[in-house]
Every structure is written in C-alpha cells, then in structure tokens.
C-alpha cells in the first residue's frame, strides 16, 4: 500500500486509538446478566458495532422501543467506567506524525458523543473531527460514517486511510472506497502490529503529497 497517496487518516476509537477493551467487556457482561443473555455470545458480536445492532442480533424478538431502552442501558454502563481507559500504543505518536506532515484526521466510532468524548478525554486525545453513531442513519459495517468523515475533512474517500481493529469497521472502510489498515491480526491493505508501525510508515513514505 502506498502511504504517500494518503491525505487523511480516519480512525476507529475503541481498540484502535483508545484501549477500552476491558471497559467494553465489563459493560456487556453486566448488561448480559440483566437481560439474561450469554455474555460470550454478546462479546462475540458486539465489538465495533453500534449497541442497537448488537442487541437486535442477540434479542431479535424485541421491538424498536425495547431495543432503544436496552441500547441506552448498555451505553449507560460505559459512561463512567474509565478507570483503565488509556491511549493505545503508538496513538499519540501517530497523531504527532500526522500533525508534522500536515495530514487531516478524524475519529469514526460506534459510540455516542458522550461516551466518545469521555473515552478520548481519558486517553488524552482531542479529535478535530468526530463522527459518532448519532451522526449517521446506519452504523458500521455501513460506510456512511467514514464517508461523512471524509466529506467533513474535504478529502476524497480514496485518499483516506481507515484504521480499524474490527472486521465490521474494515468492511465499512472498504465500502467507502478507502484504503484500510488492520490491527489485531485482521486483514487490510496494511496489517499493523500497533500504531507505532503506522507512524513509522507515514514518516518513511515518499513525499508525493
């Protein structure tokens, strides 16, 4: 993948810029106990998806109103659970490199704005552009969030790099027409061990911008 062709980077939040995996797992475990759902089944499908999508898969008999209540409860369990939320390895480094190179960036997350700002704040990150689940009609794997972020940055999607740690997010990035970088052993145009690797790759890319 040619990083010299990248004009903007679009980051997922949880598991990508912010290490919140334990907080996410605790919230779904508590929610599962309240709703009599197998927590392993919940965690198997929850990562990277909006809460309402996950709940519809877990409890297909619920109507729209009940799904909304259940999703609100799930998010409520996460708002104040920030004790071990931190930036992922290389997160601050890659953001410093983007600033040095003059490249735009955004965060596109399946969290709502309250949770996104809380977790980014706990990690010491302030996103110049933030697209949350409240800004789109359809969440990941639909590309709407990434297309919206690209439009807000005024960068064509094909000149964007989507960085994700979940397959549904990578699907969204591909559907948007962006190049993809995958964490946690997933497959993208670029496979990353951590964000330090991306920082190094951007610095060493030919200056074709």
Rosetta blueprint (number, residue, H / E / L):
1 X L
2 X L
3 X H
4 X H
5 X H
6 X L
7 X L
8 X E
9 X E
10 X E
11 X E
12 X L
13 X L
14 X E
15 X L
16 X L
17 X L
18 X E
19 X E
20 X L
21 X H
22 X H
23 X H
24 X H
25 X H
26 X H
27 X H
28 X H
29 X H
30 X H
31 X H
32 X H
33 X H
34 X H
35 X L
36 X L
37 X L
38 X L
39 X H
40 X H
41 X H
42 X H
43 X H
44 X H
45 X H
46 X H
47 X L
48 X L
49 X L
50 X L
51 X H
52 X H
53 X H
54 X H
55 X H
56 X H
57 X H
58 X H
59 X L
60 X L
61 X L
62 X L
63 X L
64 X H
65 X H
66 X H
67 X H
68 X H
69 X H
70 X H
71 X H
72 X H
73 X H
74 X H
75 X H
76 X H
77 X H
78 X H
79 X H
80 X L
81 X L
82 X L
83 X L
84 X L
85 X L
86 X E
87 X E
88 X L
89 X L
90 X L
91 X H
92 X H
93 X H
94 X H
95 X H
96 X H
97 X H
98 X H
99 X H
100 X H
101 X H
102 X L
103 X L
104 X E
105 X E
106 X E
107 X E
108 X E
109 X L
110 X L
111 X L
112 X L
113 X H
114 X H
115 X H
116 X H
117 X H
118 X H
119 X H
120 X H
121 X H
122 X H
123 X L
124 X L
125 X L
126 X L
127 X L
128 X L
129 X L
130 X E
131 X E
132 X L
133 X H
134 X H
135 X H
136 X L
137 X L
138 X L
139 X L
140 X L
141 X L
142 X L
143 X L
144 X H
145 X H
146 X H
147 X H
148 X H
149 X H
150 X H
151 X H
152 X H
153 X H
154 X L
155 X L
156 X L
157 X H
158 X H
159 X H
160 X E
161 X E
162 X E
163 X E
164 X E
165 X L
166 X L
167 X H
168 X H
169 X H
170 X H
171 X H
172 X H
173 X H
174 X H
175 X H
176 X H
177 X L
178 X L
179 X E
180 X E
181 X E
182 X E
183 X L
184 X L
185 X L
186 X L
187 X L
188 X L
189 X L
190 X E
191 X E
192 X L
193 X L
194 X L
195 X H
196 X H
197 X H
198 X H
199 X H
200 X H
201 X H
202 X H
203 X H
204 X H
205 X L
206 X L
207 X L
208 X L
209 X L
